[in-house]
Amino acid sequence: MDIFLQQVVNGLIIGSIYALVALGYTMVYGVMKLINFAHGDLVAFSAYVGLMFYTQLIGMGIIPQSMVVVMVFVLTAIVAAAVALLVERVAYRPLRNASRLSAVVSALGASMMIQNGIMLIWGPNITIFPSDILPAASWTVYGITITFVQATMIIITLILMVSLTLFINYTKMGTAIRASAINQDVAKLMGINVNLIIMIIFVVGAILGSVGGLFIGMYYRGISFNLGWIYGLNAFIAAILGGIGNIPGSMVGGYLLGLFTALIAGYVSSTWAEAFTFILLILILIVRPKGILGERVAEKV
């Protein structure tokens, strides 16, 4: 039982990362009906940028550690948002009315540019994250060990998810985003600036992804130029699992996939976790193609 509960905790941690990154995919898909393939690489880029900020700020020796951590999250989010806006402006907007294939090819090109940019700037080898970014404290309750880093990840993720839910459902901008997701042409007739809405969803997705990237570095203590492909793919699967385009679905899908992979790693083998993830994806696509919380589409006859 202790092993099971510990794996559940581990699954919640991994699920927090998947959920944050999956929300970036689902925000863009919900409005544009396109997959932002550069999103995963932006997550990796954020991890490297965050590490750079941390190294520079802590090296100054005049800013308290806690303030440095807060500044790292804020500055990384700003840089990630700026890069996301650049990707939207260069890779997506010129092809807004082009074929879907053209947009996909452009997104893949942006993904490769970010990934190769990371490799050129920081190198192809694994970069170690400092172990002292957050306190090394831990608590053991009924045989379950929870570290300070894990607790912080879960709390911040829940705060961001609640904030996003409130923003989408209870603000004018959130209403405009939902209207644009339903029908962009009608939204334009209602006076909604769809271009602005698309920019906002890219920014929101990038901010969430930047937090996910920093979590990856702090939790696993190592990052590489291709981690965007690894975690981006799993987050994409999580979004499909919950229902891509559905914000609550992406949250649920992220945590379900995290729990699933953690239990497979604990009871079968960590080397088989990825294989079982794809098996789960195939089963979901067969049984419920729209995802767990996705809307069923009625077929006209």
N, C-alpha and C positions, 0 to 999 in steps of 0.2 A: 504493500500500500504506500509506503514511504517513497518508493521509486516512482510509482504512478503519480503521486502528488507533486513530486519534484519535477517530473517531466511535464506536468500540466503547467507549472510555473514557468519552466523553460519555453513551453509552447506559447504562453501569453507574451513573453518577451519577444520571441521571434515574430509572433503575430502582430505585435505593436509596430514593428518595422514594416512588415508586409502591408498592414492596413494603411499606414501613412503614405507609402509609395503607391499603393493601389488607388488611393483617393486622387492622386495626380492624374492617373490614367483615366479614371472615371469622370473627373471634372471636364476634361477636354473632350472625351468621347460623348458625354451627355449633351454638349452643345454642338460640336462640330461633326459628330458621328465619324470621327477618324481617330486612329491610334497614334499617340505621340511617342514614336519609337525612340526619340532622343531623351525621354524622361528618365530612364534608368541611368543613362550616362551622366545626366545632370545630377543625379543622386551621388554618383561616384565623384564627380567634380566638386560637389559641395563638401564631401568628406575631406578632400585634399585642401580645399580653401579654408575650411574650419581649422585644420591642423596648422596651416600656415599662420592664420590669425593668432591661434593659441601660442605658437612658438614665439611670434613677435611680441605679443602683449606680455606674456609671462617673462620674457627676456628683459623687458624694461625694468622690472623689479619694483615698480612703484604702485601697481594696481593690485588690490586684494584678489586672492584666488577666486572667490565666489563671483566678484564683479567681472573678472576675466572670462569666466565660463558664460555668464549672461551676454557679455559683449560678443563672444565668439558665435553664439547662436544667432544674435541679431544681425551682425555683420555678414555672416554666411548666408542668412536668409535674403538680405539685400542683394548680395552678389548673385545668388541663384535666381532671384526674381529678374534681375537685369539681363542675365543670360537667357532666361526663358522668354523674355520680351523680344530679345534679338532673334531667337529661333523662330518665334511666331511671325516676326516681321519679315525675315529673310526666307524661311523655308516653307511657311504656310500661307501667309496672306497673298503673295503673288499668284498662288495656285488655288485660291479659294473657289474659283469657278471652273477649274480644270478637272480632269478625270481623277477618280479616287486613286488610280494607280500612280499618277504623277505625284500626288501628295505623299503617298507612301514612299516612293523612291526618294523624294526630297527629304522626308523625315529620316529615312535610313542614312542618307548622306550627312545630315546634321548629326546623327548619332555617331557615325564614324569620325567626323571631324572633332567632336568633343572627346571621344575616346583616344584618338591619336594625339590630340592636344595635351591630354593628361600624360600620356606616355612620353611626349617630347619634353614637357616641363618637369615632371617629377620622376620619370624613368619607368621602366617596365617591371622592376622588382617590387616586392611587397614592402610597403612603408609601415613602420611600427608606430602605433599611437601611444602616447605617454600613458602610464598606468595611474598617474596622480591627478588627472583632470578632475575627477570626482573622488570623494573620500572612499577609502577601501573598507569601510565598515560593512558588516553583515549581521543578519539576525537568523537564528535557528528556532523555528516554532514547530513543535510536533515532528521533528525530523526533517523539516523542509527549510532549506537555506535560501535566504533572499538577500542579495547584496544591495548596497546603496544605489549602485548604478542601475540595477534591475528595477528597484522601486521607483527611481526617478524616471526611468523610461516609461513605465506604466502610467504614472501620474501625469506626466507631460502629455502623453498620447491621449489620455482620457480628456484632459483639459482642451486640447486642440480639437478633438472630435466633437465635444459638446459645443465649443465655440463655433465650429463650422456649421453644425446643425442649426444653432440659433441664427447664425448669419444668413443661411440659405432660406430658412423658414419664416424669419421674423423681421427682416429688413427690406427696404425698397430695392436695394441692389440684389438681394437674394431673390426677390420676386421677379426682377428683370432677368436674372440668370435662368430661373425656372421657365419663364415665358419663352426665352430664346431657345431653351432646350426642346420645348414642345414644337415651336414653329418660328423659324427666324424671320420669314417674310411677314407674318402677322405681327411679330414683335416690332419690326421696323415700322409698320403702319401705326402702331401704338406709340411711336416716338422713342422707342428704345434704341440706343446706340449699340448695335450688335458688335461692331468692331471693339468698342470699349469693353463690352462684356467678355469677349474672347480674350482680350488682354488680361482682364481681371482673373479669369479662370486659369490662365497660364501662370500668373503670379501666385495665386493661391496654391496651385499644384506644386509649384517650385518651392514655396516656403515649406510646405509639408514634406516634400521630398528632401529638402536640405536638412530638416530635423532627422529624418530617417537615415540620411547619410552619416550624420554625426553619431547617431545611435550605433550604427554598424561599427564605426571606428572605435567608439568607447567600449562597446560590448565585446567585440572580437579582438580588439587591440591590434588590428592589422588591416590595411586596405591595399588594393591593387587597382591598376587602370581598368581592368575588366570586371570589377565587382558590379558595375551598373548592369551588365548583361546577366549576371547570376541572380542578383536580387530583383532586378527589373523584371526578369522573366517570371520569377516566382510571384511577384506582386501582380503582374498581369494575369497570371493564373488565378490568383486570389480574387481579382476584380471580376473575372469570368465566373468564378465559383459563386460569388455573392450576387452577381448580376451587374455587368459593366454598364455604366451610365446611371446606376442606382447608388447614391451615396451611402445609405445605411447598409446596402448589400456589400459594398466594398469593405466596410468596416467589419461586418460579420465574416465575410470571406477571408479577410486577412487573418483574423484570429482563429477561424476554423482550420485554415491551412497551416498556421503556426502550430496549433495543437496536434494536427495530423502528422506533420513531419517530426515533431518532437517525440511523439509516441512511437512512430516507426523507428526513429533513431535509438530510442531507449529499449525497445522490445525486439526489434529485428536487427537492424544495422544502419549506421549513419550513411554507409555507402549506398544503401538501397533507398534512402529517403527520396532522392530526386526521381528515381524510377517510379516509385509508388505515387509521387505527386502527379506525374503525367498519366498514370493509370486512373487516378481520381478525376483528373481533368476530362479524360475520355468518357468516363462513366457519367459525369455531370452533363457533358454535351449530348450524350445519348438520352439520358433520362429527363433532363431539364435544360434545354439549350439556352434559355434566357437567364439561367442562374437561379439560386435558391430564392432570392427576393425579387427577381426580375419579373416583369409583367408578362403574362401569357398573351400571345397574339392570336386573336380569333381569325380563323380562316373563312373567307367569304365563299359561299358555294351557290 
